[in-house]
Amino acid sequence: MNANGTTRNVTAGVGRLVIDGINTRDVFCVDFFELIYTNTSYLATTVTTSIYDPQDGDRAGWLMKNILPQINLLANGAQKQQWAAALQFAIWDVIHDSGNGFGSGMIRSTSQTNSEVLSKANEWVIASVGQSFSGRVLVPAPGSRGFQEQMYVTPEPSSLTMMAIGVLAVAFGAYRRRTPNRES
């Protein structure tokens, strides 16, 4: 990729983050210009995606909420890696360049950018126009050193409610099957 006129080789895709030693969640890098250090602890606070341009931050949140489940459901192997990288590129483009594509702006493709990844990233950037979902971002807490900001999304309350209803229905069905049928 080309970052503000400087060509950089980057690794892109979904990461797994451990929070407070127990919770893990899928995350994507948000700040293209800050390095990621694996197996490193950070002091961080969580804020909404609207800390960026509110429209762009929530648009990136929409990308993660809607595209990541598709990747996990439909892709595997090398395709899954390419699609995850494409989602990462789309998020960077939306956050840093308001989703203007990869031909101009701060985040640009180079002749070495994987064409399949770039094509999928462009497809998703276009699909995200006018979309919005408030994701969450881990940012450096006051007094800590800078680090790559990580974006994640959590299920909407209505999704959680629907999942709970589904679990209760399955549990009730299992209970009914175990209860002996008493006929008079």
Backbone as a printed PyTorch tensor [residue, N CA C, xyz], in Angstrom:
tensor([[[  0.8530,  -1.1750,   0.0000],
         [  0.0000,   0.0000,   0.0000],
         [  0.8970,   1.2350,   0.0000]],

        [[  0.2790,   2.3260,  -0.3800],
         [  0.9630,   3.5980,  -0.3590],
         [  0.3000,   4.4450,   0.7190]],

        [[  1.0770,   4.8320,   1.7110],
         [  0.5540,   5.6100,   2.8360],
         [  1.1170,   7.0100,   2.7730]],

        [[  0.2750,   7.9520,   2.3610],
         [  0.6930,   9.3490,   2.2760],
         [  1.9780,   9.5150,   1.4790]],

        [[  2.0840,   8.8060,   0.3720],
         [  3.2280,   8.9450,  -0.5100],
         [  4.3820,   8.0050,  -0.2290]],

        [[  4.2880,   7.2050,   0.8100],
         [  5.3570,   6.2570,   1.1420],
         [  4.8400,   4.8420,   0.9570]],

        [[  5.5320,   4.0540,   0.1550],
         [  5.1290,   2.6710,  -0.0590],
         [  5.5000,   1.8410,   1.1570]],

        [[  4.5180,   1.0770,   1.6400],
         [  4.7380,   0.2220,   2.8110],
         [  4.1860,  -1.1580,   2.5210]],

        [[  4.9110,  -2.1640,   2.9350],
         [  4.3750,  -3.5260,   2.9190],
         [  3.5930,  -3.6980,   4.2100]],

        [[  2.3430,  -4.1220,   4.0810],
         [  1.5080,  -4.2510,   5.2670],
         [  0.8870,  -5.6340,   5.3320]],

        [[  0.6140,  -6.0630,   6.5370],
         [ -0.1710,  -7.2610,   6.7870],
         [ -1.5470,  -6.7740,   7.1990]],

        [[ -2.5640,  -7.3180,   6.5760],
         [ -3.9170,  -6.8340,   6.8470],
         [ -4.8350,  -8.0070,   7.1090]],

        [[ -5.8140,  -7.7880,   7.9530],
         [ -6.8060,  -8.8150,   8.2210],
         [ -7.3150,  -8.7360,   9.6370]],

        [[ -8.1370,  -9.6970,   9.9750],
         [ -8.7660,  -9.7330,  11.2840],
         [ -7.7550, -10.1930,  12.3360]],

        [[ -7.8570,  -9.6220,  13.5150],
         [ -7.0270, -10.0420,  14.6310],
         [ -7.9100, -10.5340,  15.7650]],

        [[ -7.3340, -11.2700,  16.6880],
         [ -8.0450, -11.7020,  17.8870],
         [ -7.4180, -10.9790,  19.0570]],

        [[ -8.2560, -10.3290,  19.8460],
         [ -7.7830,  -9.5140,  20.9490],
         [ -8.2530, -10.0950,  22.2670]],

        [[ -7.3570, -10.1850,  23.2240],
         [ -7.6950, -10.6270,  24.5720],
         [ -7.8430,  -9.3800,  25.4320]],

        [[ -8.9900,  -9.2570,  26.0740],
         [ -9.2630,  -8.0920,  26.9100],
         [ -9.3410,  -8.5440,  28.3590]],

        [[ -8.5480,  -7.9210,  29.2100],
         [ -8.4900,  -8.2450,  30.6360],
         [ -8.2000,  -9.7240,  30.8680]],

        [[ -7.4760, -10.3290,  29.9560],
         [ -7.0410, -11.7070,  30.1330],
         [ -8.0820, -12.7680,  29.8630]],

        [[ -9.3220, -12.4020,  29.5980],
         [-10.3350, -13.4420,  29.4110],
         [-11.1680, -13.2920,  28.1410]],

        [[-11.5760, -12.1010,  27.8170],
         [-12.4610, -11.9260,  26.6710],
         [-11.6730, -11.8440,  25.3750]],

        [[-12.1160, -12.5490,  24.3710],
         [-11.5040, -12.3920,  23.0590],
         [-12.5670, -11.9050,  22.0960]],

        [[-12.1300, -11.1250,  21.1410],
         [-13.0480, -10.6320,  20.1270],
         [-12.2730, -10.3800,  18.8470]],

        [[-13.0050, -10.4070,  17.7250],
         [-12.4130, -10.0720,  16.4440],
         [-12.2320,  -8.5670,  16.3720]],

        [[-11.0600,  -8.1300,  15.9300],
         [-10.7740,  -6.7060,  15.8150],
         [-10.1070,  -6.4280,  14.4740]],

        [[-10.2200,  -5.1910,  14.0470],
         [ -9.5170,  -4.7110,  12.8690],
         [ -8.7640,  -3.4520,  13.2350]],

        [[ -7.5970,  -3.2890,  12.6220],
         [ -6.8170,  -2.0700,  12.8160],
         [ -7.5990,  -0.9020,  12.2440]],

        [[ -7.5170,   0.2260,  12.9070],
         [ -8.1880,   1.4100,  12.4140],
         [ -7.1610,   2.4350,  11.9410]],

        [[ -6.1260,   2.6730,  12.7160],
         [ -5.1300,   3.6790,  12.3740],
         [ -4.0140,   3.0420,  11.5520]],

        [[ -4.0240,   3.2840,  10.2550],
         [ -3.0440,   2.6940,   9.3450],
         [ -1.6160,   3.1160,   9.6690]],

        [[ -1.4360,   4.2270,  10.3600],
         [ -0.1110,   4.8110,  10.5350],
         [  0.5710,   4.4440,  11.8500]],

        [[ -0.0230,   3.5690,  12.6310],
         [  0.5370,   3.1430,  13.9170],
         [  0.8090,   1.6480,  13.8440]],

        [[  1.9410,   1.2100,  14.3630],
         [  2.3060,  -0.2090,  14.3250],
         [  1.5200,  -1.0180,  15.3460]],

        [[  1.4200,  -2.3180,  15.0850],
         [  0.8020,  -3.2490,  16.0240],
         [  1.9170,  -4.0930,  16.6240]],

        [[  1.8510,  -4.2890,  17.8990],
         [  2.7970,  -5.1660,  18.5760],
         [  2.0090,  -6.3240,  19.1700]],

        [[  2.2840,  -7.5420,  18.7100],
         [  1.5610,  -8.7000,  19.2290],
         [  2.1150,  -9.0890,  20.5910]],

        [[  1.3050,  -9.8150,  21.3430],
         [  1.6730, -10.2750,  22.6820],
         [  2.1550,  -9.1320,  23.5680]],

        [[  1.5050,  -8.0040,  23.4560],
         [  1.8520,  -6.8180,  24.2280],
         [  0.6110,  -6.3380,  24.9660]],

        [[  0.7820,  -5.9290,  26.2110],
         [ -0.3390,  -5.3870,  26.9780],
         [ -0.3800,  -3.8770,  26.8010]],

        [[ -1.5790,  -3.3570,  26.7130],
         [ -1.7690,  -1.9250,  26.5600],
         [ -2.7870,  -1.4340,  27.5760]],

        [[ -2.6150,  -0.2020,  27.9820],
         [ -3.6030,   0.4760,  28.7940],
         [ -4.5110,   1.2020,  27.8090]],

        [[ -5.7870,   0.8560,  27.8000],
         [ -6.6790,   1.4180,  26.7870],
         [ -8.0440,   1.7080,  27.3720]],

        [[ -8.7740,   2.5210,  26.6460],
         [-10.1530,   2.8100,  26.9800],
         [-10.9980,   2.5770,  25.7270]],

        [[-12.2610,   2.3100,  25.8940],
         [-13.1390,   2.0400,  24.7660],
         [-14.0040,   3.2530,  24.4770]],

        [[-14.0540,   3.6350,  23.2100],
         [-14.8890,   4.7420,  22.7660],
         [-15.6680,   4.2980,  21.5330]],

        [[-16.6390,   5.0850,  21.1120],
         [-17.4010,   4.7230,  19.9180],
         [-16.6340,   5.1240,  18.6650]],

        [[-17.0290,   4.5230,  17.5450],
         [-16.3650,   4.7990,  16.2800],
         [-16.5380,   6.2410,  15.8280]],

        [[-17.4580,   6.9630,  16.4300],
         [-17.6740,   8.3510,  16.0270],
         [-16.5590,   9.2840,  16.4950]],

        [[-15.5050,   8.7640,  17.1530],
         [-14.3510,   9.6150,  17.4680],
         [-13.6700,  10.0660,  16.1840]],

        [[-13.8120,   9.2760,  15.1220],
         [-13.3460,   9.7050,  13.8150],
         [-14.4360,  10.5960,  13.2610]],

        [[-14.3130,  11.0040,  12.0220],
         [-15.4480,  11.6860,  11.4190],
         [-16.6410,  10.7930,  11.7110]],

        [[-17.6830,  11.2850,  12.3910],
         [-18.7620,  10.4050,  12.8330],
         [-19.3570,   9.5480,  11.7180]],

        [[-19.5020,  10.1060,  10.5430],
         [-20.0710,   9.3440,   9.4390],
         [-19.1180,   8.2360,   9.0000]],

        [[-17.8350,   8.5540,   8.8910],
         [-16.8580,   7.5510,   8.4480],
         [-16.6470,   6.4690,   9.4980]],

        [[-16.5950,   6.8610,  10.7750],
         [-16.3980,   5.8730,  11.8280],
         [-17.5350,   4.8700,  11.8790]],

        [[-18.7600,   5.3700,  11.8150],
         [-19.9130,   4.4740,  11.8570],
         [-20.0550,   3.6670,  10.5640]],

        [[-19.5790,   4.2140,   9.4710],
         [-19.5720,   3.4690,   8.2030],
         [-18.5880,   2.2980,   8.3040]],

        [[-17.4330,   2.5280,   8.9070],
         [-16.4710,   1.4490,   9.1260],
         [-17.0540,   0.4100,  10.0770]],

        [[-17.7900,   0.8620,  11.0990],
         [-18.4750,  -0.0630,  11.9980],
         [-19.4650,  -0.9310,  11.2480]],

        [[-20.1900,  -0.3230,  10.2900],
         [-21.1330,  -1.0910,   9.4710],
         [-20.4030,  -2.1480,   8.6570]],

        [[-19.2720,  -1.7770,   8.0810],
         [-18.4910,  -2.7480,   7.3050],
         [-18.1580,  -3.9660,   8.1560]],

        [[-17.6410,  -3.7190,   9.3540],
         [-17.2320,  -4.8380,  10.2020],
         [-18.4350,  -5.6640,  10.6340]],

        [[-19.5210,  -5.0150,  11.0140],
         [-20.7050,  -5.7390,  11.4800],
         [-21.3110,  -6.6150,  10.3780]],

        [[-21.3110,  -6.1280,   9.1510],
         [-21.9970,  -6.8320,   8.0730],
         [-21.1000,  -7.7120,   7.2150]],

        [[-19.8570,  -7.3440,   7.0290],
         [-18.9860,  -8.0980,   6.1280],
         [-18.2530,  -9.2260,   6.8540]],

        [[-17.7980,  -9.0030,   8.0790],
         [-17.0600, -10.0550,   8.7890],
         [-17.8770, -11.3400,   8.9420]],

        [[-19.1670, -11.2850,   9.3040],
         [-19.9430, -12.5320,   9.3610],
         [-20.0250, -13.2400,   8.0040]],

        [[-20.0960, -12.4720,   6.9200],
         [-20.1040, -13.0840,   5.5830],
         [-18.7920, -13.8100,   5.3090]],

        [[-17.6970, -13.1770,   5.6810],
         [-16.3800, -13.8000,   5.4850],
         [-16.3190, -15.1070,   6.2590]],

        [[-16.7380, -15.0820,   7.5170],
         [-16.6770, -16.2860,   8.3480],
         [-17.6010, -17.3870,   7.8450]],

        [[-18.7060, -17.0180,   7.2280],
         [-19.6730, -17.9860,   6.7480],
         [-19.3410, -18.5330,   5.3600]],

        [[-18.8840, -17.6810,   4.4680],
         [-18.7740, -18.0550,   3.0600],
         [-17.3700, -18.3940,   2.5770]],

        [[-16.3560, -17.9380,   3.2730],
         [-14.9910, -18.1140,   2.7710],
         [-14.2130, -19.0940,   3.6350]],

        [[-13.1830, -19.6790,   3.0420],
         [-12.2630, -20.5110,   3.8160],
         [-10.8860, -20.4700,   3.1640]],

        [[ -9.8870, -20.9070,   3.9100],
         [ -8.5220, -20.9770,   3.4020],
         [ -7.9980, -19.6510,   2.8850]],

        [[ -7.3710, -19.7040,   1.7020],
         [ -6.7520, -18.5180,   1.1110],
         [ -7.7910, -17.4360,   0.8260]],

        [[ -8.9900, -17.8390,   0.4060],
         [-10.0280, -16.8590,   0.1300],
         [-10.4080, -16.0980,   1.3970]],

        [[-10.4850, -16.8010,   2.5230],
         [-10.8250, -16.1480,   3.7910],
         [ -9.7520, -15.1230,   4.1580]],

        [[ -8.4880, -15.4750,   3.9330],
         [ -7.3960, -14.5380,   4.2170],
         [ -7.4860, -13.3130,   3.3180]],

        [[ -7.7690, -13.5290,   2.0410],
         [ -7.8780, -12.3990,   1.1090],
         [ -9.0580, -11.5060,   1.4670]],

        [[-10.1930, -12.1070,   1.7880],
         [-11.3650, -11.3100,   2.1250],
         [-11.1560, -10.5290,   3.4180]],

        [[-10.4860, -11.1300,   4.3970],
         [-10.2000, -10.4100,   5.6460],
         [ -9.2660,  -9.2350,   5.3700]],

        [[ -8.2780,  -9.4390,   4.5020],
         [ -7.3820,  -8.3380,   4.1230],
         [ -8.1720,  -7.2560,   3.3850]],

        [[ -9.0980,  -7.6550,   2.5150],
         [ -9.9150,  -6.6900,   1.7840],
         [-10.7770,  -5.8700,   2.7430]],

        [[-11.3430,  -6.5180,   3.7550],
         [-12.1280,  -5.7880,   4.7430],
         [-11.2510,  -4.7980,   5.4890]],

        [[-10.0220,  -5.2150,   5.8140],
         [ -9.0930,  -4.3000,   6.4720],
         [ -8.8260,  -3.0810,   5.5910]],

        [[ -8.5610,  -3.3000,   4.3130],
         [ -8.3010,  -2.1870,   3.3910],
         [ -9.5140,  -1.2670,   3.2990]],

        [[-10.7120,  -1.8570,   3.2320],
         [-11.9380,  -1.0510,   3.1470],
         [-12.0880,  -0.1720,   4.3830]],

        [[-11.8310,  -0.7320,   5.5580],
         [-11.9280,   0.0420,   6.8020],
         [-10.9230,   1.1870,   6.7890]],

        [[ -9.6750,   0.9070,   6.3900],
         [ -8.6710,   1.9700,   6.3250],
         [ -9.1060,   3.0710,   5.3650]],

        [[ -9.6270,   2.6830,   4.2040],
         [-10.0280,   3.6780,   3.2070],
         [-11.1690,   4.5440,   3.7300]],

        [[-12.1320,   3.9340,   4.3880],
         [-13.2620,   4.7020,   4.9150],
         [-12.8020,   5.6350,   6.0390]],

        [[-11.9840,   5.1490,   6.9520],
         [-11.5300,   5.9650,   8.0880],
         [-10.6220,   7.1030,   7.6340]],

        [[ -9.6560,   6.8070,   6.7750],
         [ -8.6440,   7.8090,   6.4200],
         [ -9.0050,   8.6620,   5.2110]],

        [[ -9.8330,   8.1350,   4.2910],
         [-10.1190,   8.8600,   3.0470],
         [-11.6070,   8.9500,   2.7310]],

        [[-12.4590,   8.7420,   3.7210],
         [-13.9100,   8.7920,   3.5370],
         [-14.4010,   7.8630,   2.4300]],

        [[-13.6590,   6.7740,   2.2080],
         [-14.0890,   5.7740,   1.2360],
         [-14.0110,   6.2360,  -0.2010]],

        [[-12.9360,   6.9440,  -0.5680],
         [-12.8180,   7.4580,  -1.9300],
         [-12.1630,   6.4630,  -2.8870]],

        [[-11.8990,   5.2420,  -2.4470],
         [-11.2160,   4.2630,  -3.2900],
         [ -9.7160,   4.3160,  -3.0460]],

        [[ -8.9930,   3.5600,  -3.8200],
         [ -7.5630,   3.3950,  -3.5480],
         [ -6.6640,   4.0510,  -4.5860]],

        [[ -7.2400,   4.9420,  -5.4000],
         [ -6.4560,   5.6170,  -6.4250],
         [ -5.8870,   6.9450,  -5.9730]],

        [[ -6.4690,   7.5360,  -4.9260],
         [ -5.9950,   8.8220,  -4.4220],
         [ -6.2270,   8.8790,  -2.9220]],

        [[ -5.6910,   9.9070,  -2.2970],
         [ -5.8710,  10.0690,  -0.8640],
         [ -4.6800,   9.5340,  -0.0770]],

        [[ -4.8740,   9.3740,   1.2280],
         [ -3.7950,   8.9280,   2.1030],
         [ -3.4960,   7.4410,   1.9330]],

        [[ -4.5080,   6.6320,   1.6460],
         [ -4.3460,   5.1870,   1.4970],
         [ -4.5610,   4.8410,   0.0220]],

        [[ -3.4860,   4.4140,  -0.6570],
         [ -3.5840,   4.1070,  -2.0890],
         [ -2.9770,   2.7390,  -2.3660]],

        [[ -3.4480,   2.1360,  -3.4290],
         [ -2.8640,   0.8620,  -3.8470],
         [ -1.5780,   1.1310,  -4.6240]],

        [[ -0.7710,   0.1020,  -4.7390],
         [  0.4390,   0.1650,  -5.5650],
         [  0.3500,  -0.9630,  -6.5850]],

        [[  1.3240,  -1.0430,  -7.4430],
         [  1.3360,  -2.1160,  -8.4470],
         [  1.4740,  -3.4870,  -7.7940]],

        [[  1.9110,  -3.5240,  -6.5370],
         [  2.0940,  -4.7960,  -5.8370],
         [  0.8870,  -5.1930,  -4.9940]],

        [[ -0.1120,  -4.3350,  -4.9040],
         [ -1.3010,  -4.6570,  -4.1200],
         [ -2.0410,  -5.8090,  -4.7860]],

        [[ -2.3990,  -6.8110,  -4.0250],
         [ -3.1190,  -7.9750,  -4.5350],
         [ -4.4080,  -7.5140,  -5.2140]],

        [[ -4.5660,  -7.8480,  -6.4920],
         [ -5.7110,  -7.3470,  -7.2600],
         [ -7.0420,  -7.9090,  -6.7590]],

        [[ -7.0610,  -9.1480,  -6.2990],
         [ -8.3030,  -9.7230,  -5.7760],
         [ -8.7130,  -9.0460,  -4.4700]],

        [[ -7.7420,  -8.7810,  -3.6200],
         [ -8.0070,  -8.0820,  -2.3620],
         [ -8.5170,  -6.6770,  -2.6630]],

        [[ -7.8730,  -5.9950,  -3.5890],
         [ -8.2560,  -4.6360,  -3.9400],
         [ -9.6630,  -4.5800,  -4.5400]],

        [[ -9.9930,  -5.5450,  -5.3890],
         [-11.3160,  -5.5930,  -6.0050],
         [-12.4100,  -5.7650,  -4.9510]],

        [[-12.1930,  -6.6970,  -4.0200],
         [-13.1800,  -6.9430,  -2.9640],
         [-13.2840,  -5.7360,  -2.0360]],

        [[-12.1490,  -5.1100,  -1.7130],
         [-12.1650,  -3.9190,  -0.8580],
         [-12.9750,  -2.8100,  -1.5060]],

        [[-12.7730,  -2.5870,  -2.7930],
         [-13.5450,  -1.5660,  -3.5090],
         [-15.0320,  -1.8980,  -3.5020]],

        [[-15.3800,  -3.1660,  -3.7110],
         [-16.7780,  -3.5970,  -3.6890],
         [-17.4200,  -3.2470,  -2.3490]],

        [[-16.7080,  -3.5280,  -1.2580],
         [-17.2680,  -3.2830,   0.0720],
         [-17.3050,  -1.8040,   0.4170]],

        [[-16.3170,  -1.0340,  -0.0380],
         [-16.3510,   0.4180,   0.1850],
         [-17.5950,   0.9970,  -0.4750]],

        [[-17.8780,   0.5670,  -1.6930],
         [-19.0620,   1.0510,  -2.4050],
         [-20.3410,   0.6150,  -1.6800]],

        [[-20.3740,  -0.6350,  -1.2140],
         [-21.5580,  -1.1400,  -0.5010],
         [-21.8150,  -0.3700,   0.7930]],

        [[-20.7860,   0.2160,   1.3780],
         [-20.9360,   0.8950,   2.6640],
         [-21.4400,   2.3290,   2.5470]],

        [[-21.5420,   2.8550,   1.3380],
         [-21.9990,   4.2420,   1.1660],
         [-23.3860,   4.4020,   1.7880]],

        [[-23.5020,   5.3720,   2.6680],
         [-24.7830,   5.6660,   3.3100],
         [-25.1480,   4.7380,   4.4540]],

        [[-24.2800,   3.7800,   4.7880],
         [-24.5610,   2.8250,   5.8660],
         [-23.9570,   3.3150,   7.1740]],

        [[-24.4580,   2.7940,   8.2930],
         [-23.9740,   3.2410,   9.5940],
         [-24.2370,   2.1850,  10.6580]],

        [[-23.2500,   1.9660,  11.5080],
         [-23.4110,   1.1350,  12.7010],
         [-22.3340,   1.5660,  13.6770]],

        [[-22.7040,   1.8800,  14.8930],
         [-21.7280,   2.3590,  15.8630],
         [-20.9500,   1.1890,  16.4480]],

        [[-19.7010,   1.0840,  16.0330],
         [-18.8090,   0.0880,  16.6080],
         [-18.0830,   0.6650,  17.8020]],

        [[-17.1290,  -0.0750,  18.3060],
         [-16.3350,   0.3560,  19.4580],
         [-14.8670,   0.3310,  19.0630]],

        [[-14.0880,   1.2180,  19.6750],
         [-12.6650,   1.3180,  19.3700],
         [-11.8850,   1.3710,  20.6700]],

        [[-10.8400,   0.5620,  20.7440],
         [ -9.9120,   0.6410,  21.8710],
         [ -8.8370,   1.6520,  21.5090]],

        [[ -8.7000,   2.6830,  22.3120],
         [ -7.7260,   3.7430,  22.0660],
         [ -6.8080,   3.8660,  23.2810]],

        [[ -5.6100,   4.4630,  23.0980],
         [ -4.6960,   4.5990,  24.2360],
         [ -5.3410,   5.3860,  25.3680]],

        [[ -5.2100,   4.8750,  26.5610],
         [ -5.6900,   5.6140,  27.7310],
         [ -4.6980,   6.7360,  28.0140]],

        [[ -5.1220,   7.7920,  28.6810],
         [ -4.1920,   8.8850,  28.9890],
         [ -2.9460,   8.3660,  29.6900]],

        [[ -1.8120,   8.8180,  29.2060],
         [ -0.5470,   8.4560,  29.8220],
         [  0.1140,   7.2260,  29.2400]],

        [[ -0.5610,   6.4990,  28.3690],
         [  0.0660,   5.3100,  27.7930],
         [  0.7300,   5.6690,  26.4760]],

        [[  1.5650,   4.7600,  25.9940],
         [  2.1890,   5.0070,  24.6990],
         [  1.1860,   4.7120,  23.5930]],

        [[  1.4200,   5.2690,  22.4410],
         [  0.5180,   5.0780,  21.3190],
         [  0.5090,   3.6450,  20.8350]],

        [[ -0.5870,   3.2160,  20.3050],
         [ -0.6820,   1.8880,  19.6990],
         [ -1.7620,   1.8960,  18.6440]],

        [[ -1.7800,   0.8620,  17.8630],
         [ -2.7670,   0.7240,  16.8050],
         [ -4.1490,   0.6110,  17.4060]],

        [[ -5.0300,   1.5060,  17.0500],
         [ -6.3920,   1.4550,  17.5610],
         [ -7.1180,   0.2710,  16.9390]],

        [[ -7.9060,  -0.4270,  17.7370],
         [ -8.5790,  -1.6510,  17.3090],
         [-10.0880,  -1.4490,  17.3490]],

        [[-10.7620,  -1.7470,  16.2420],
         [-12.2100,  -1.5880,  16.1670],
         [-12.8870,  -2.9480,  16.2930]],

        [[-14.0070,  -2.9710,  17.0130],
         [-14.8050,  -4.1850,  17.1230],
         [-16.2700,  -3.7950,  17.1990]],

        [[-17.1340,  -4.7520,  16.9860],
         [-18.5670,  -4.4980,  17.1220],
         [-19.1550,  -5.5480,  18.0400]],

        [[-20.2280,  -5.1840,  18.6910],
         [-20.9550,  -6.1180,  19.5470],
         [-22.3520,  -6.2770,  18.9860]],

        [[-22.9930,  -7.3990,  19.2200],
         [-24.3410,  -7.5870,  18.6910],
         [-25.2890,  -6.5220,  19.2100]],

        [[-26.2420,  -6.1330,  18.3720],
         [-27.2550,  -5.1700,  18.7730],
         [-28.1590,  -5.8100,  19.8180]],

        [[-28.7870,  -5.0090,  20.6890],
         [-29.6890,  -5.5720,  21.6950],
         [-30.7730,  -6.4670,  21.0840]],

        [[-31.2920,  -6.0880,  19.9230],
         [-32.3320,  -6.9180,  19.3090],
         [-31.7690,  -8.2700,  18.8840]],

        [[-30.5130,  -8.2960,  18.4210],
         [-29.8850,  -9.5690,  18.0570],
         [-29.6900, -10.4360,  19.2900]],

        [[-29.2650,  -9.8050,  20.3860],
         [-29.0860, -10.5550,  21.6350],
         [-30.4200, -11.1210,  22.1120]],

        [[-31.4830, -10.3390,  21.9900],
         [-32.8090, -10.8050,  22.3910],
         [-33.2270, -11.9990,  21.5490]],

        [[-33.0340, -11.9050,  20.2440],
         [-33.4080, -13.0110,  19.3490],
         [-32.5890, -14.2720,  19.6690]],

        [[-31.2960, -14.0930,  19.9690],
         [-30.4800, -15.2530,  20.3320],
         [-30.9920, -15.8740,  21.6280]],

        [[-31.3520, -15.0470,  22.6060],
         [-31.8570, -15.5560,  23.8840],
         [-33.1600, -16.3130,  23.6830]],

        [[-34.0490, -15.7850,  22.8480],
         [-35.3150, -16.4750,  22.5640],
         [-35.0420, -17.8220,  21.9110]],

        [[-34.0900, -17.8550,  20.9880],
         [-33.7310, -19.1180,  20.3280],
         [-33.1960, -20.1430,  21.3140]],

        [[-32.3370, -19.7080,  22.2180],
         [-31.7750, -20.6220,  23.2290],
         [-32.8900, -21.1450,  24.1300]],

        [[-33.7930, -20.2710,  24.5490],
         [-34.9090, -20.7020,  25.3920],
         [-35.8190, -21.6870,  24.6610]],

        [[-36.0690, -21.4480,  23.3890],
         [-36.9190, -22.3570,  22.6070],
         [-36.2820, -23.7370,  22.4970]],

        [[-34.9830, -23.7820,  22.2500],
         [-34.2830, -25.0700,  22.1670],
         [-34.3180, -25.7760,  23.5170]],

        [[-34.0640, -25.0260,  24.5870],
         [-34.0790, -25.6260,  25.9270],
         [-35.4740, -26.1490,  26.2690]],

        [[-36.5230, -25.3920,  25.9520],
         [-37.8820, -25.8230,  26.2260],
         [-38.2260, -27.0780,  25.4140]],

        [[-37.8030, -27.1110,  24.1580],
         [-38.0490, -28.2930,  23.3210],
         [-37.3650, -29.5300,  23.8920]],

        [[-36.1460, -29.3660,  24.3680],
         [-35.4230, -30.4880,  24.9650],
         [-36.1170, -30.9500,  26.2500]],

        [[-36.6080, -29.9960,  27.0380],
         [-37.3190, -30.3250,  28.2670],
         [-38.5890, -31.1140,  27.9550]],

        [[-39.3370, -30.6670,  26.9440],
         [-40.5940, -31.3400,  26.5870],
         [-40.3440, -32.7680,  26.1090]],

        [[-39.2260, -32.9790,  25.4180],
         [-38.9180, -34.3300,  24.9430],
         [-38.5400, -35.2540,  26.0970]],

        [[-37.9350, -34.7050,  27.1410],
         [-37.5210, -35.5250,  28.2770],
         [-38.6610, -35.8100,  29.2470]],

        [[-39.6560, -34.9380,  29.3050],
         [-40.7780, -35.1130,  30.2170],
         [-41.6640, -36.2570,  29.7270]],

        [[-41.9250, -37.2610,  30.5870],
         [-42.7620, -38.3720,  30.1450],
         [-44.1720, -37.8930,  29.8290]],

        [[-44.7410, -38.4570,  28.7910],
         [-46.1030, -38.1140,  28.3730],
         [-47.0660, -38.9400,  29.2110]],

        [[-47.8480, -38.2980,  30.0520],
         [-48.7650, -39.0190,  30.9510],
         [-50.1710, -38.9270,  30.3930]],

        [[-50.6430, -40.0400,  29.9170],
         [-52.0070, -40.0880,  29.4040],
         [-52.8940, -40.8020,  30.4130]],

        [[-54.1350, -40.3860,  30.5300],
         [-55.0540, -41.0070,  31.4810],
         [-55.7410, -42.2070,  30.8830]]])
